[in-house]
Amino acid sequence: MIRLLYKLRRVIGLITGRNTNSCITYGRDYQFDYVKFDINPGESVLDLGSGNHPFPLATHLADLHLEDNSDRGGESIVTDARPLSVVNIECLPFNDNEFDFVYCSHVLEHVSNPVAACLEIMRVGKRGYIETPTRASDMLYNFSYLHRWHVNLVDNALIFIEYSDRERIGTGCSHFVEQQRNPYDNPVKQLIFNNRDLFCMMYRWNEPFSVYCFRQDGSYSSYCPTREHNICLGPGDVGDLCKSNSLEAYEKFWSSEELIDAYLEPARLKSYVDIIARINLLGCARGKILDIGFGSGDFLRMYVEKTGSDQQNVYGIDYSQAAVARAIKILPKGRFSTGNVYSLPFENGYFDLVCCIQTLEHLIDPEKVLDEMDRVCSAEGKIVISIPNGDVDNYDGHINFWSAESFHKFLSPRVLTDFQILNDGRSFMAVVEPCK
């Protein structure tokens, strides 16, 4: 019925010569010509970024801003009898699989963390629809200055590519958008109306999909749903178990001394020695230390052995209870707990040294963790981070990949005290002053 109404509206527009769908970013009736939504009566449908033209089949609306209309062409948000929530798409306040269908149109090109946003969409919805403008559309309309990403669909993978500074400047030409908004028919409108699928990336998904995000600083992040199935022990491959980055996998991993022994290969232990030596050389081995994502606890064990630090000044946080149990076993006086690394349960400036050793590459939002490290580190303290070299790292369980150059940019504007290439070029270590 809705599809027929939209077709009728289009016929009326052709007869009168007036455009009933005036702009590519506003009315989106064309979607019903290209997409079979398959939404059944009684199903719950969430419209993320409902704005001034909410999805007609939505039962629930959600948007980031109620008052700021800059991304709506100056039009006010539409409110009606449907529930409206104010949300951040990268951290949605909904339960897992709460909605039968999640509609997200012309939103993801704006977000700061596409991987986090897509994971949240897949978490709260059983299936859904995603649409973004293509690069061709942004260049034609000179809209790239409004957007951070252009998005490509390859098989079942969304590929986000950050616009360069030059691309954001665009063409400076407003001719096409003026013709599109003209109330009367013209060749530009016909070009767009007849080729919507070339100017919009349309993706109707029924199952988890892959996400790749490439930034201009050279770093990139990724998510592949097939990793969720790699929870079984791989024959002879220590890494197989943890490719999913799931709590279940890490509980199994840190409960197995056999796997931990294989994990603590000589090269890894040598990198721990090198990091601790640099910490000692820089005079940072003092006061309270926190290790974020401490895993086996052996970095902290070696830190205590080589610096003579009091175990009671050693703190660690991880999301695996098995990791906590093992750390307590090897450092019985240490203070270990499970917790959320995005919201550390410590007071501001509580630690003199904050470490994060081979952990950020696993996290959806490493920037947020870095901000938390700043917060809990004292102004006179130091932050120590070790990550794999993204130029040679090919482990499926990693989400983020940094080259030496992009890692420096990631740490900016913090003052870099020390930078080392470790493990025969396979990892980096940086010491920075906290950003206060």
SULCOR-V664122 format. One record per backbone hydrogen bond with DSSP energy under -1.0 kcal/mol. CO is the residue of the C=O (numbers start at 1). NH is the residue of the N-H. E is the energy in kcal/mol with one decimal. If there is no record, write none. Layout:
# SULCOR-V664122
CO;NH;E
CO;NH;E
This chain:
# SULCOR-V664122
1;5;-2.1
2;6;-2.1
3;7;-2.0
4;8;-2.3
5;9;-2.2
6;10;-1.9
7;11;-2.1
8;12;-2.3
9;13;-1.8
10;14;-2.0
11;15;-2.2
12;16;-2.4
13;17;-1.5
17;185;-1.7
23;26;-1.7
28;31;-1.5
29;32;-1.8
30;33;-2.0
31;35;-2.8
40;43;-1.9
44;100;-1.3
44;101;-1.6
45;59;-2.3
45;60;-2.4
46;103;-3.3
47;62;-1.8
50;53;-1.1
51;78;-2.4
55;58;-1.8
60;47;-2.5
61;85;-2.3
62;49;-2.5
62;50;-2.1
63;87;-1.8
69;72;-1.9
69;74;-2.2
72;75;-1.6
83;61;-3.2
85;63;-2.2
88;91;-2.5
95;98;-1.5
99;126;-1.6
101;46;-2.6
102;129;-2.3
103;48;-3.0
104;131;-2.1
107;110;-2.2
109;148;-2.6
109;149;-1.6
113;117;-2.2
114;118;-2.7
115;119;-2.3
116;120;-1.9
117;121;-2.1
118;122;-2.4
119;123;-1.8
120;124;-2.2
121;125;-1.4
123;97;-3.1
124;99;-2.7
127;102;-1.9
128;205;-2.0
129;104;-2.6
130;203;-2.7
131;106;-3.2
132;201;-3.3
134;138;-2.2
135;139;-2.4
136;140;-2.5
137;141;-2.7
138;143;-2.1
143;146;-2.2
148;163;-2.5
150;161;-2.5
152;159;-3.1
154;157;-1.4
156;210;-2.0
157;154;-2.5
158;212;-2.6
159;152;-2.3
160;214;-3.1
161;150;-2.1
164;168;-2.1
165;169;-1.5
166;170;-1.3
174;178;-2.2
175;179;-2.2
176;180;-2.3
177;181;-1.9
183;19;-2.4
186;190;-1.9
187;191;-2.4
188;192;-2.2
189;193;-3.4
190;194;-2.1
192;195;-1.5
195;198;-1.9
196;200;-1.3
199;134;-1.5
201;132;-1.5
203;130;-2.7
205;128;-2.6
210;158;-2.6
211;223;-2.5
212;160;-3.5
213;221;-2.2
214;162;-2.6
215;218;-1.5
219;215;-2.5
220;401;-2.4
221;213;-2.9
223;211;-2.5
224;227;-1.8
225;228;-1.6
226;229;-1.5
227;230;-1.9
234;237;-1.2
240;243;-1.1
242;245;-1.2
246;250;-2.1
247;251;-2.5
248;252;-1.8
249;253;-2.5
250;254;-2.7
253;256;-1.6
256;260;-2.3
257;261;-2.5
258;262;-1.5
259;263;-2.3
260;264;-2.4
263;265;-2.1
265;269;-2.2
266;270;-2.5
267;271;-1.8
268;272;-1.9
269;273;-2.1
270;274;-2.4
271;275;-2.5
272;276;-2.5
273;277;-2.2
274;278;-2.0
275;279;-2.3
276;280;-2.5
277;281;-2.6
278;282;-2.1
279;284;-2.6
280;283;-1.4
284;286;-2.2
288;352;-1.9
288;353;-1.8
289;315;-2.7
290;355;-3.7
291;317;-2.1
294;297;-2.1
297;301;-2.0
298;302;-2.4
299;303;-2.0
300;304;-2.4
301;305;-2.1
302;306;-2.4
303;307;-1.9
304;308;-1.8
310;313;-2.2
311;314;-1.9
313;289;-2.6
314;335;-2.9
315;291;-1.9
316;337;-1.8
317;293;-3.3
318;339;-1.3
320;324;-1.7
321;325;-2.4
322;326;-2.0
323;327;-2.4
324;328;-2.4
325;329;-1.3
326;330;-1.8
327;331;-2.3
331;334;-2.0
335;316;-2.1
337;318;-1.7
340;343;-1.5
344;346;-1.6
347;350;-1.3
351;378;-3.2
352;382;-1.8
353;290;-2.4
354;384;-2.8
355;292;-2.9
356;386;-2.2
359;362;-2.4
360;363;-1.3
361;399;-3.4
361;400;-2.0
365;369;-1.3
366;370;-2.3
367;371;-2.0
368;372;-1.8
369;373;-2.2
370;374;-2.1
371;375;-2.0
372;376;-2.2
373;377;-1.2
375;349;-2.7
376;351;-2.9
378;381;-1.4
382;354;-2.2
383;432;-2.6
384;356;-2.2
385;430;-2.7
386;358;-2.6
387;428;-3.0
389;392;-1.7
389;393;-1.7
395;398;-1.6
399;222;-1.7
401;220;-1.7
402;390;-3.3
403;407;-2.2
404;408;-1.8
405;409;-1.8
406;410;-2.2
407;411;-1.9
408;412;-1.2
411;414;-1.9
415;433;-2.3
418;431;-2.6
420;429;-2.4
422;427;-1.7
423;426;-1.3
426;389;-2.6
427;422;-2.7
428;387;-1.7
429;420;-2.9
430;385;-2.6
431;417;-3.0
431;418;-1.7
432;383;-2.7
